[in-house]
Amino acid sequence: MNLPWHLYLMAFLYIVAGINHFRVPEVYFKIIPPYFPNPKLLNILSGAAEVILGFLLTFPFSKHFAAWGIIAVLIVVFPANIYMYQNRKASFGLPKWILLLRMPLQLLLILWAYQYTL
Protein backbone atom coordinates (compact mmCIF):
# COMPACT_ATOMS: atom_id res chain seq x y z
CA MET A 1 0.00 0.00 0.00
CA ASN A 2 1.49 3.32 -1.08
CA LEU A 3 1.08 6.24 1.24
CA PRO A 4 0.16 9.66 -0.19
CA TRP A 5 2.90 12.26 -0.66
CA HIS A 6 1.20 14.66 1.77
CA LEU A 7 1.55 12.10 4.53
CA TYR A 8 5.31 12.04 3.89
CA LEU A 9 5.29 15.84 3.93
CA MET A 10 3.56 15.81 7.31
CA ALA A 11 6.03 13.24 8.62
CA PHE A 12 8.97 15.31 7.40
CA LEU A 13 7.62 18.49 9.02
CA TYR A 14 7.15 16.81 12.41
CA ILE A 15 10.54 15.10 12.29
CA VAL A 16 12.28 18.39 11.48
CA ALA A 17 10.25 20.26 14.13
CA GLY A 18 11.09 17.57 16.69
CA ILE A 19 14.80 17.69 15.89
CA ASN A 20 14.65 21.46 16.29
CA HIS A 21 13.64 20.97 19.95
CA PHE A 22 17.12 19.52 20.51
CA ARG A 23 19.02 21.92 18.25
CA VAL A 24 17.70 25.15 19.83
CA PRO A 25 15.92 24.19 23.06
CA GLU A 26 16.02 27.73 24.46
CA VAL A 27 13.43 28.77 21.85
CA TYR A 28 10.99 26.24 23.26
CA PHE A 29 11.83 26.98 26.90
CA LYS A 30 10.77 30.56 26.21
CA ILE A 31 7.26 29.60 25.04
CA ILE A 32 6.44 27.02 27.71
CA PRO A 33 4.04 28.68 30.13
CA PRO A 34 5.57 29.10 33.61
CA TYR A 35 2.78 27.12 35.26
CA PHE A 36 4.11 23.96 33.54
CA PRO A 37 6.82 22.23 35.59
CA ASN A 38 10.23 21.23 34.24
CA PRO A 39 10.43 22.97 30.83
CA LYS A 40 13.58 21.03 29.90
CA LEU A 41 11.82 17.69 30.31
CA LEU A 42 8.71 18.92 28.51
CA ASN A 43 10.84 20.11 25.61
CA ILE A 44 12.61 16.75 25.38
CA LEU A 45 9.32 14.83 25.55
CA SER A 46 7.55 16.96 22.95
CA GLY A 47 10.56 16.93 20.62
CA ALA A 48 10.97 13.17 20.94
CA ALA A 49 7.24 12.65 20.40
CA GLU A 50 7.32 14.71 17.20
CA VAL A 51 10.32 12.79 15.83
CA ILE A 52 8.95 9.35 16.75
CA LEU A 53 5.38 10.06 15.61
CA GLY A 54 6.62 11.66 12.39
CA PHE A 55 8.67 8.55 11.68
CA LEU A 56 5.70 6.27 12.51
CA LEU A 57 3.52 8.21 10.05
CA THR A 58 5.59 6.75 7.21
CA PHE A 59 4.48 3.16 7.84
CA PRO A 60 1.01 1.92 6.88
CA PHE A 61 0.76 -0.27 9.99
CA SER A 62 1.40 2.63 12.39
CA LYS A 63 0.10 5.74 10.62
CA HIS A 64 -3.28 5.61 12.41
CA PHE A 65 -1.65 5.45 15.84
CA ALA A 66 0.87 8.13 14.88
CA ALA A 67 -1.83 10.47 13.58
CA TRP A 68 -3.72 10.20 16.88
CA GLY A 69 -0.44 10.87 18.68
CA ILE A 70 0.18 13.98 16.57
CA ILE A 71 -3.33 15.20 17.42
CA ALA A 72 -2.63 14.66 21.12
CA VAL A 73 0.68 16.54 20.89
CA LEU A 74 -0.98 19.45 19.08
CA ILE A 75 -3.63 19.69 21.79
CA VAL A 76 -1.12 19.41 24.64
CA VAL A 77 1.17 22.14 23.26
CA PHE A 78 -1.68 24.54 22.47
CA PRO A 79 -1.16 26.47 25.75
CA ALA A 80 2.22 27.56 24.33
CA ASN A 81 0.38 29.36 21.51
CA ILE A 82 -1.82 31.15 24.01
CA TYR A 83 1.19 32.02 26.16
CA MET A 84 3.05 33.41 23.15
CA TYR A 85 0.04 35.61 22.37
CA GLN A 86 -0.27 36.86 25.94
CA ASN A 87 3.40 37.29 26.90
CA ARG A 88 5.60 39.78 25.08
CA LYS A 89 8.84 37.99 25.94
CA ALA A 90 7.50 34.66 24.62
CA SER A 91 6.23 36.26 21.40
CA PHE A 92 9.69 36.75 19.84
CA GLY A 93 8.50 40.20 18.79
CA LEU A 94 6.02 38.76 16.31
CA PRO A 95 2.94 40.88 15.56
CA LYS A 96 -0.16 39.97 17.54
CA TRP A 97 -2.08 39.09 14.36
CA ILE A 98 0.47 36.40 13.46
CA LEU A 99 0.34 34.97 16.96
CA LEU A 100 -3.45 34.96 16.80
CA LEU A 101 -3.34 33.25 13.40
CA ARG A 102 -1.25 30.42 14.90
CA MET A 103 -4.23 29.26 16.93
CA PRO A 104 -6.57 28.32 14.06
CA LEU A 105 -3.52 27.00 12.20
CA GLN A 106 -3.20 24.48 15.03
CA LEU A 107 -6.76 23.36 14.30
CA LEU A 108 -5.88 22.92 10.62
CA LEU A 109 -2.90 20.78 11.62
CA ILE A 110 -5.21 18.66 13.78
CA LEU A 111 -7.61 18.24 10.86
CA TRP A 112 -4.71 17.32 8.57
CA ALA A 113 -3.60 14.61 11.00
CA TYR A 114 -7.16 13.43 11.57
CA GLN A 115 -7.57 12.35 7.95
CA TYR A 116 -4.97 9.64 8.60
CA THR A 117 -6.84 8.22 11.61
CA LEU A 118 -9.67 6.87 9.45
Phi and psi restraints in degrees (value plus and minus 20) as a CYANA .aco file:
   2 ASN   PHI    -103.1   -63.1
   2 ASN   PSI     118.0   158.0
   3 LEU   PHI    -112.8   -72.8
   3 LEU   PSI     127.2   167.2
   4 PRO   PHI     -87.6   -47.6
   4 PRO   PSI     131.7   171.7
   5 TRP   PHI     -78.5   -38.5
   5 TRP   PSI     -54.3   -14.3
   6 HIS   PHI     -90.6   -50.6
   6 HIS   PSI     -42.1    -2.1
   7 LEU   PHI     -90.8   -50.8
   7 LEU   PSI     -59.8   -19.8
   8 TYR   PHI     -86.2   -46.2
   8 TYR   PSI     -55.7   -15.7
   9 LEU   PHI     -82.6   -42.6
   9 LEU   PSI     -65.8   -25.8
  10 MET   PHI     -80.7   -40.7
  10 MET   PSI     -65.9   -25.9
  11 ALA   PHI     -78.7   -38.7
  11 ALA   PSI     -66.7   -26.7
  12 PHE   PHI     -78.8   -38.8
  12 PHE   PSI     -65.3   -25.3
  13 LEU   PHI     -82.0   -42.0
  13 LEU   PSI     -61.6   -21.6
  14 TYR   PHI     -92.1   -52.1
  14 TYR   PSI     -56.6   -16.6
  15 ILE   PHI     -84.1   -44.1
  15 ILE   PSI     -66.2   -26.2
  16 VAL   PHI     -83.9   -43.9
  16 VAL   PSI     -64.0   -24.0
  17 ALA   PHI     -81.7   -41.7
  17 ALA   PSI     -61.4   -21.4
  18 GLY   PHI     -84.5   -44.5
  18 GLY   PSI     -63.0   -23.0
  19 ILE   PHI     -81.7   -41.7
  19 ILE   PSI     -56.0   -16.0
  20 ASN   PHI     -81.2   -41.2
  20 ASN   PSI     -49.1    -9.1
  21 HIS   PHI     -79.4   -39.4
  21 HIS   PSI     -50.1   -10.1
  22 PHE   PHI    -112.9   -72.9
  22 PHE   PSI     -47.4    -7.4
  23 ARG   PHI     -92.8   -52.8
  23 ARG   PSI     -66.1   -26.1
  24 VAL   PHI    -153.4  -113.4
  24 VAL   PSI      48.1    88.1
  25 PRO   PHI     -81.5   -41.5
  25 PRO   PSI     -48.7    -8.7
  26 GLU   PHI     -81.5   -41.5
  26 GLU   PSI     -47.7    -7.7
  27 VAL   PHI     -82.9   -42.9
  27 VAL   PSI     -62.4   -22.4
  28 TYR   PHI     -96.8   -56.8
  28 TYR   PSI     -54.8   -14.8
  29 PHE   PHI     -77.5   -37.5
  29 PHE   PSI     -57.5   -17.5
  30 LYS   PHI     -85.7   -45.7
  30 LYS   PSI     -49.3    -9.3
  31 ILE   PHI    -121.4   -81.4
  31 ILE   PSI     -21.2    18.8
  32 ILE   PHI     -99.4   -59.4
  32 ILE   PSI     101.4   141.4
  33 PRO   PHI     -76.3   -36.3
  33 PRO   PSI     123.1   163.1
  34 PRO   PHI     -85.1   -45.1
  34 PRO   PSI     -37.4     2.6
  35 TYR   PHI    -100.5   -60.5
  35 TYR   PSI     -23.7    16.3
  36 PHE   PHI    -111.0   -71.0
  36 PHE   PSI     111.9   151.9
  37 PRO   PHI     -98.0   -58.0
  37 PRO   PSI     134.5   174.5
  38 ASN   PHI      31.0    71.0
  38 ASN   PSI      48.3    88.3
  39 PRO   PHI     -75.9   -35.9
  39 PRO   PSI     -54.2   -14.2
  40 LYS   PHI     -83.2   -43.2
  40 LYS   PSI     -65.1   -25.1
  41 LEU   PHI     -85.9   -45.9
  41 LEU   PSI     -63.0   -23.0
  42 LEU   PHI     -82.1   -42.1
  42 LEU   PSI     -58.4   -18.4
  43 ASN   PHI     -84.5   -44.5
  43 ASN   PSI     -64.5   -24.5
  44 ILE   PHI     -82.5   -42.5
  44 ILE   PSI     -65.9   -25.9
  45 LEU   PHI     -83.9   -43.9
  45 LEU   PSI     -64.7   -24.7
  46 SER   PHI     -89.2   -49.2
  46 SER   PSI     -59.2   -19.2
  47 GLY   PHI     -84.4   -44.4
  47 GLY   PSI     -65.6   -25.6
  48 ALA   PHI     -83.0   -43.0
  48 ALA   PSI     -61.6   -21.6
  49 ALA   PHI     -80.5   -40.5
  49 ALA   PSI     -63.3   -23.3
  50 GLU   PHI     -83.7   -43.7
  50 GLU   PSI     -63.0   -23.0
  51 VAL   PHI     -84.9   -44.9
  51 VAL   PSI     -70.1   -30.1
  52 ILE   PHI     -84.1   -44.1
  52 ILE   PSI     -67.7   -27.7
  53 LEU   PHI     -86.2   -46.2
  53 LEU   PSI     -58.2   -18.2
  54 GLY   PHI     -79.9   -39.9
  54 GLY   PSI     -64.1   -24.1
  55 PHE   PHI     -82.7   -42.7
  55 PHE   PSI     -63.7   -23.7
  56 LEU   PHI     -87.0   -47.0
  56 LEU   PSI     -42.7    -2.7
  57 LEU   PHI     -83.0   -43.0
  57 LEU   PSI     -43.4    -3.4
  58 THR   PHI    -103.3   -63.3
  58 THR   PSI     -21.7    18.3
  59 PHE   PHI    -134.1   -94.1
  59 PHE   PSI     110.4   150.4
  60 PRO   PHI     -76.9   -36.9
  60 PRO   PSI     -56.4   -16.4
  61 PHE   PHI     -92.6   -52.6
  61 PHE   PSI     -37.5     2.5
  62 SER   PHI    -141.6  -101.6
  62 SER   PSI     -20.7    19.3
  63 LYS   PHI     -84.2   -44.2
  63 LYS   PSI     -54.4   -14.4
  64 HIS   PHI     -84.7   -44.7
  64 HIS   PSI     -67.5   -27.5
  65 PHE   PHI     -81.5   -41.5
  65 PHE   PSI     -64.9   -24.9
  66 ALA   PHI     -83.6   -43.6
  66 ALA   PSI     -60.2   -20.2
  67 ALA   PHI     -83.5   -43.5
  67 ALA   PSI     -62.0   -22.0
  68 TRP   PHI     -83.9   -43.9
  68 TRP   PSI     -57.5   -17.5
  69 GLY   PHI     -83.8   -43.8
  69 GLY   PSI     -61.8   -21.8
  70 ILE   PHI     -81.3   -41.3
  70 ILE   PSI     -63.5   -23.5
  71 ILE   PHI     -79.7   -39.7
  71 ILE   PSI     -64.5   -24.5
  72 ALA   PHI     -81.9   -41.9
  72 ALA   PSI     -64.4   -24.4
  73 VAL   PHI     -80.8   -40.8
  73 VAL   PSI     -64.8   -24.8
  74 LEU   PHI     -81.6   -41.6
  74 LEU   PSI     -56.5   -16.5
  75 ILE   PHI     -91.2   -51.2
  75 ILE   PSI     -63.9   -23.9
  76 VAL   PHI     -85.2   -45.2
  76 VAL   PSI     -56.1   -16.1
  77 VAL   PHI    -108.1   -68.1
  77 VAL   PSI     -21.6    18.4
  78 PHE   PHI     -76.5   -36.5
  78 PHE   PSI     -57.4   -17.4
  79 PRO   PHI     -75.7   -35.7
  79 PRO   PSI     -46.8    -6.8
  80 ALA   PHI     -84.7   -44.7
  80 ALA   PSI     -56.1   -16.1
  81 ASN   PHI     -85.0   -45.0
  81 ASN   PSI     -62.2   -22.2
  82 ILE   PHI     -85.3   -45.3
  82 ILE   PSI     -63.9   -23.9
  83 TYR   PHI     -82.1   -42.1
  83 TYR   PSI     -61.8   -21.8
  84 MET   PHI     -80.5   -40.5
  84 MET   PSI     -58.4   -18.4
  85 TYR   PHI     -88.4   -48.4
  85 TYR   PSI     -57.8   -17.8
  86 GLN   PHI    -106.1   -66.1
  86 GLN   PSI     -46.2    -6.2
  87 ASN   PHI    -133.3   -93.3
  87 ASN   PSI      99.9   139.9
  88 ARG   PHI     -79.9   -39.9
  88 ARG   PSI     -61.6   -21.6
  89 LYS   PHI     -86.2   -46.2
  89 LYS   PSI     -52.9   -12.9
  90 ALA   PHI    -101.7   -61.7
  90 ALA   PSI     -31.2     8.8
  91 SER   PHI    -103.4   -63.4
  91 SER   PSI     -28.6    11.4
  92 PHE   PHI      37.7    77.7
  92 PHE   PSI       3.3    43.3
  93 GLY   PHI      54.5    94.5
  93 GLY   PSI      -9.1    30.9
  94 LEU   PHI     -91.9   -51.9
  94 LEU   PSI     127.3   167.3
  95 PRO   PHI     -82.2   -42.2
  95 PRO   PSI     127.8   167.8
  96 LYS   PHI     -75.3   -35.3
  96 LYS   PSI     -57.4   -17.4
  97 TRP   PHI     -85.8   -45.8
  97 TRP   PSI     -52.7   -12.7
  98 ILE   PHI     -90.4   -50.4
  98 ILE   PSI     -62.2   -22.2
  99 LEU   PHI     -84.5   -44.5
  99 LEU   PSI     -55.9   -15.9
 100 LEU   PHI     -89.0   -49.0
 100 LEU   PSI     -57.8   -17.8
 101 LEU   PHI     -85.8   -45.8
 101 LEU   PSI     -46.9    -6.9
 102 ARG   PHI     -81.4   -41.4
 102 ARG   PSI     -50.1   -10.1
 103 MET   PHI     -87.8   -47.8
 103 MET   PSI     -72.2   -32.2
 104 PRO   PHI     -88.0   -48.0
 104 PRO   PSI     -45.2    -5.2
 105 LEU   PHI     -80.8   -40.8
 105 LEU   PSI     -57.9   -17.9
 106 GLN   PHI     -79.5   -39.5
 106 GLN   PSI     -60.3   -20.3
 107 LEU   PHI     -84.0   -44.0
 107 LEU   PSI     -60.7   -20.7
 108 LEU   PHI     -83.0   -43.0
 108 LEU   PSI     -58.5   -18.5
 109 LEU   PHI     -85.4   -45.4
 109 LEU   PSI     -56.9   -16.9
 110 ILE   PHI     -84.3   -44.3
 110 ILE   PSI     -64.8   -24.8
 111 LEU   PHI     -84.0   -44.0
 111 LEU   PSI     -58.2   -18.2
 112 TRP   PHI     -81.3   -41.3
 112 TRP   PSI     -66.3   -26.3
 113 ALA   PHI     -86.4   -46.4
 113 ALA   PSI     -57.1   -17.1
 114 TYR   PHI     -79.5   -39.5
 114 TYR   PSI     -53.5   -13.5
 115 GLN   PHI     -83.0   -43.0
 115 GLN   PSI     -37.8     2.2
 116 TYR   PHI    -116.4   -76.4
 116 TYR   PSI     -16.0    24.0
 117 THR   PHI    -110.4   -70.4
 117 THR   PSI     -34.0     6.0
